[in-house]
Amino acid sequence: MLKLNVQDMSCGHCAASVTKAVKAVDPSADVRVDLGSKLVTVETTVAPDAIRSAIGEAGYASELAA
């Protein structure tokens, strides 16, 4: 399970964009977005760097959550 902080995510459109970016890399990924805490949880077999890169290409900076 991959947990990412996405600080510039602020609305439903942002959450949908991040989800779409992750699904483009791994269509079977389980993506959960918590806008309140700006946390994205991804169940995937794809490398974390690939997921972070896809989110970055969608326009959102991410960092691994503790």
LINBEL-V407873 format. One record per residue. N is the residue number from 1. RES is the residue in one letter. PHI is phi in radians with two decimals (NA if undefined). Layout:
n=N res=RES phi=PHI
n=N res=RES phi=PHI
//
This chain:
n=1 res=M phi=NA
n=2 res=L phi=-1.92
n=3 res=K phi=-2.07
n=4 res=L phi=-2.25
n=5 res=N phi=-1.58
n=6 res=V phi=-2.18
n=7 res=Q phi=-1.15
n=8 res=D phi=-1.57
n=9 res=M phi=-1.53
n=10 res=S phi=-2.30
n=11 res=C phi=-2.64
n=12 res=G phi=-1.08
n=13 res=H phi=-1.11
n=14 res=C phi=-1.05
n=15 res=A phi=-1.07
n=16 res=A phi=-1.15
n=17 res=S phi=-1.14
n=18 res=V phi=-1.14
n=19 res=T phi=-1.06
n=20 res=K phi=-1.07
n=21 res=A phi=-1.11
n=22 res=V phi=-1.15
n=23 res=K phi=-1.14
n=24 res=A phi=-1.18
n=25 res=V phi=-1.48
n=26 res=D phi=-2.46
n=27 res=P phi=-1.03
n=28 res=S phi=-1.63
n=29 res=A phi=-1.12
n=30 res=D phi=-1.72
n=31 res=V phi=-1.95
n=32 res=R phi=-2.16
n=33 res=V phi=-2.04
n=34 res=D phi=-2.00
n=35 res=L phi=-1.09
n=36 res=G phi=-1.04
n=37 res=S phi=-1.75
n=38 res=K phi=1.00
n=39 res=L phi=-1.94
n=40 res=V phi=-2.03
n=41 res=T phi=-1.95
n=42 res=V phi=-2.23
n=43 res=E phi=-1.69
n=44 res=T phi=-2.70
n=45 res=T phi=-1.82
n=46 res=V phi=-1.39
n=47 res=A phi=-1.04
n=48 res=P phi=-0.94
n=49 res=D phi=-1.09
n=50 res=A phi=-1.19
n=51 res=I phi=-1.16
n=52 res=R phi=-1.10
n=53 res=S phi=-1.12
n=54 res=A phi=-1.10
n=55 res=I phi=-1.13
n=56 res=G phi=-1.09
n=57 res=E phi=-1.14
n=58 res=A phi=-1.41
n=59 res=G phi=1.81
n=60 res=Y phi=-2.16
n=61 res=A phi=-1.40
n=62 res=S phi=-2.38
n=63 res=E phi=-2.46
n=64 res=L phi=-1.11
n=65 res=A phi=-1.46
n=66 res=A phi=-1.26
//
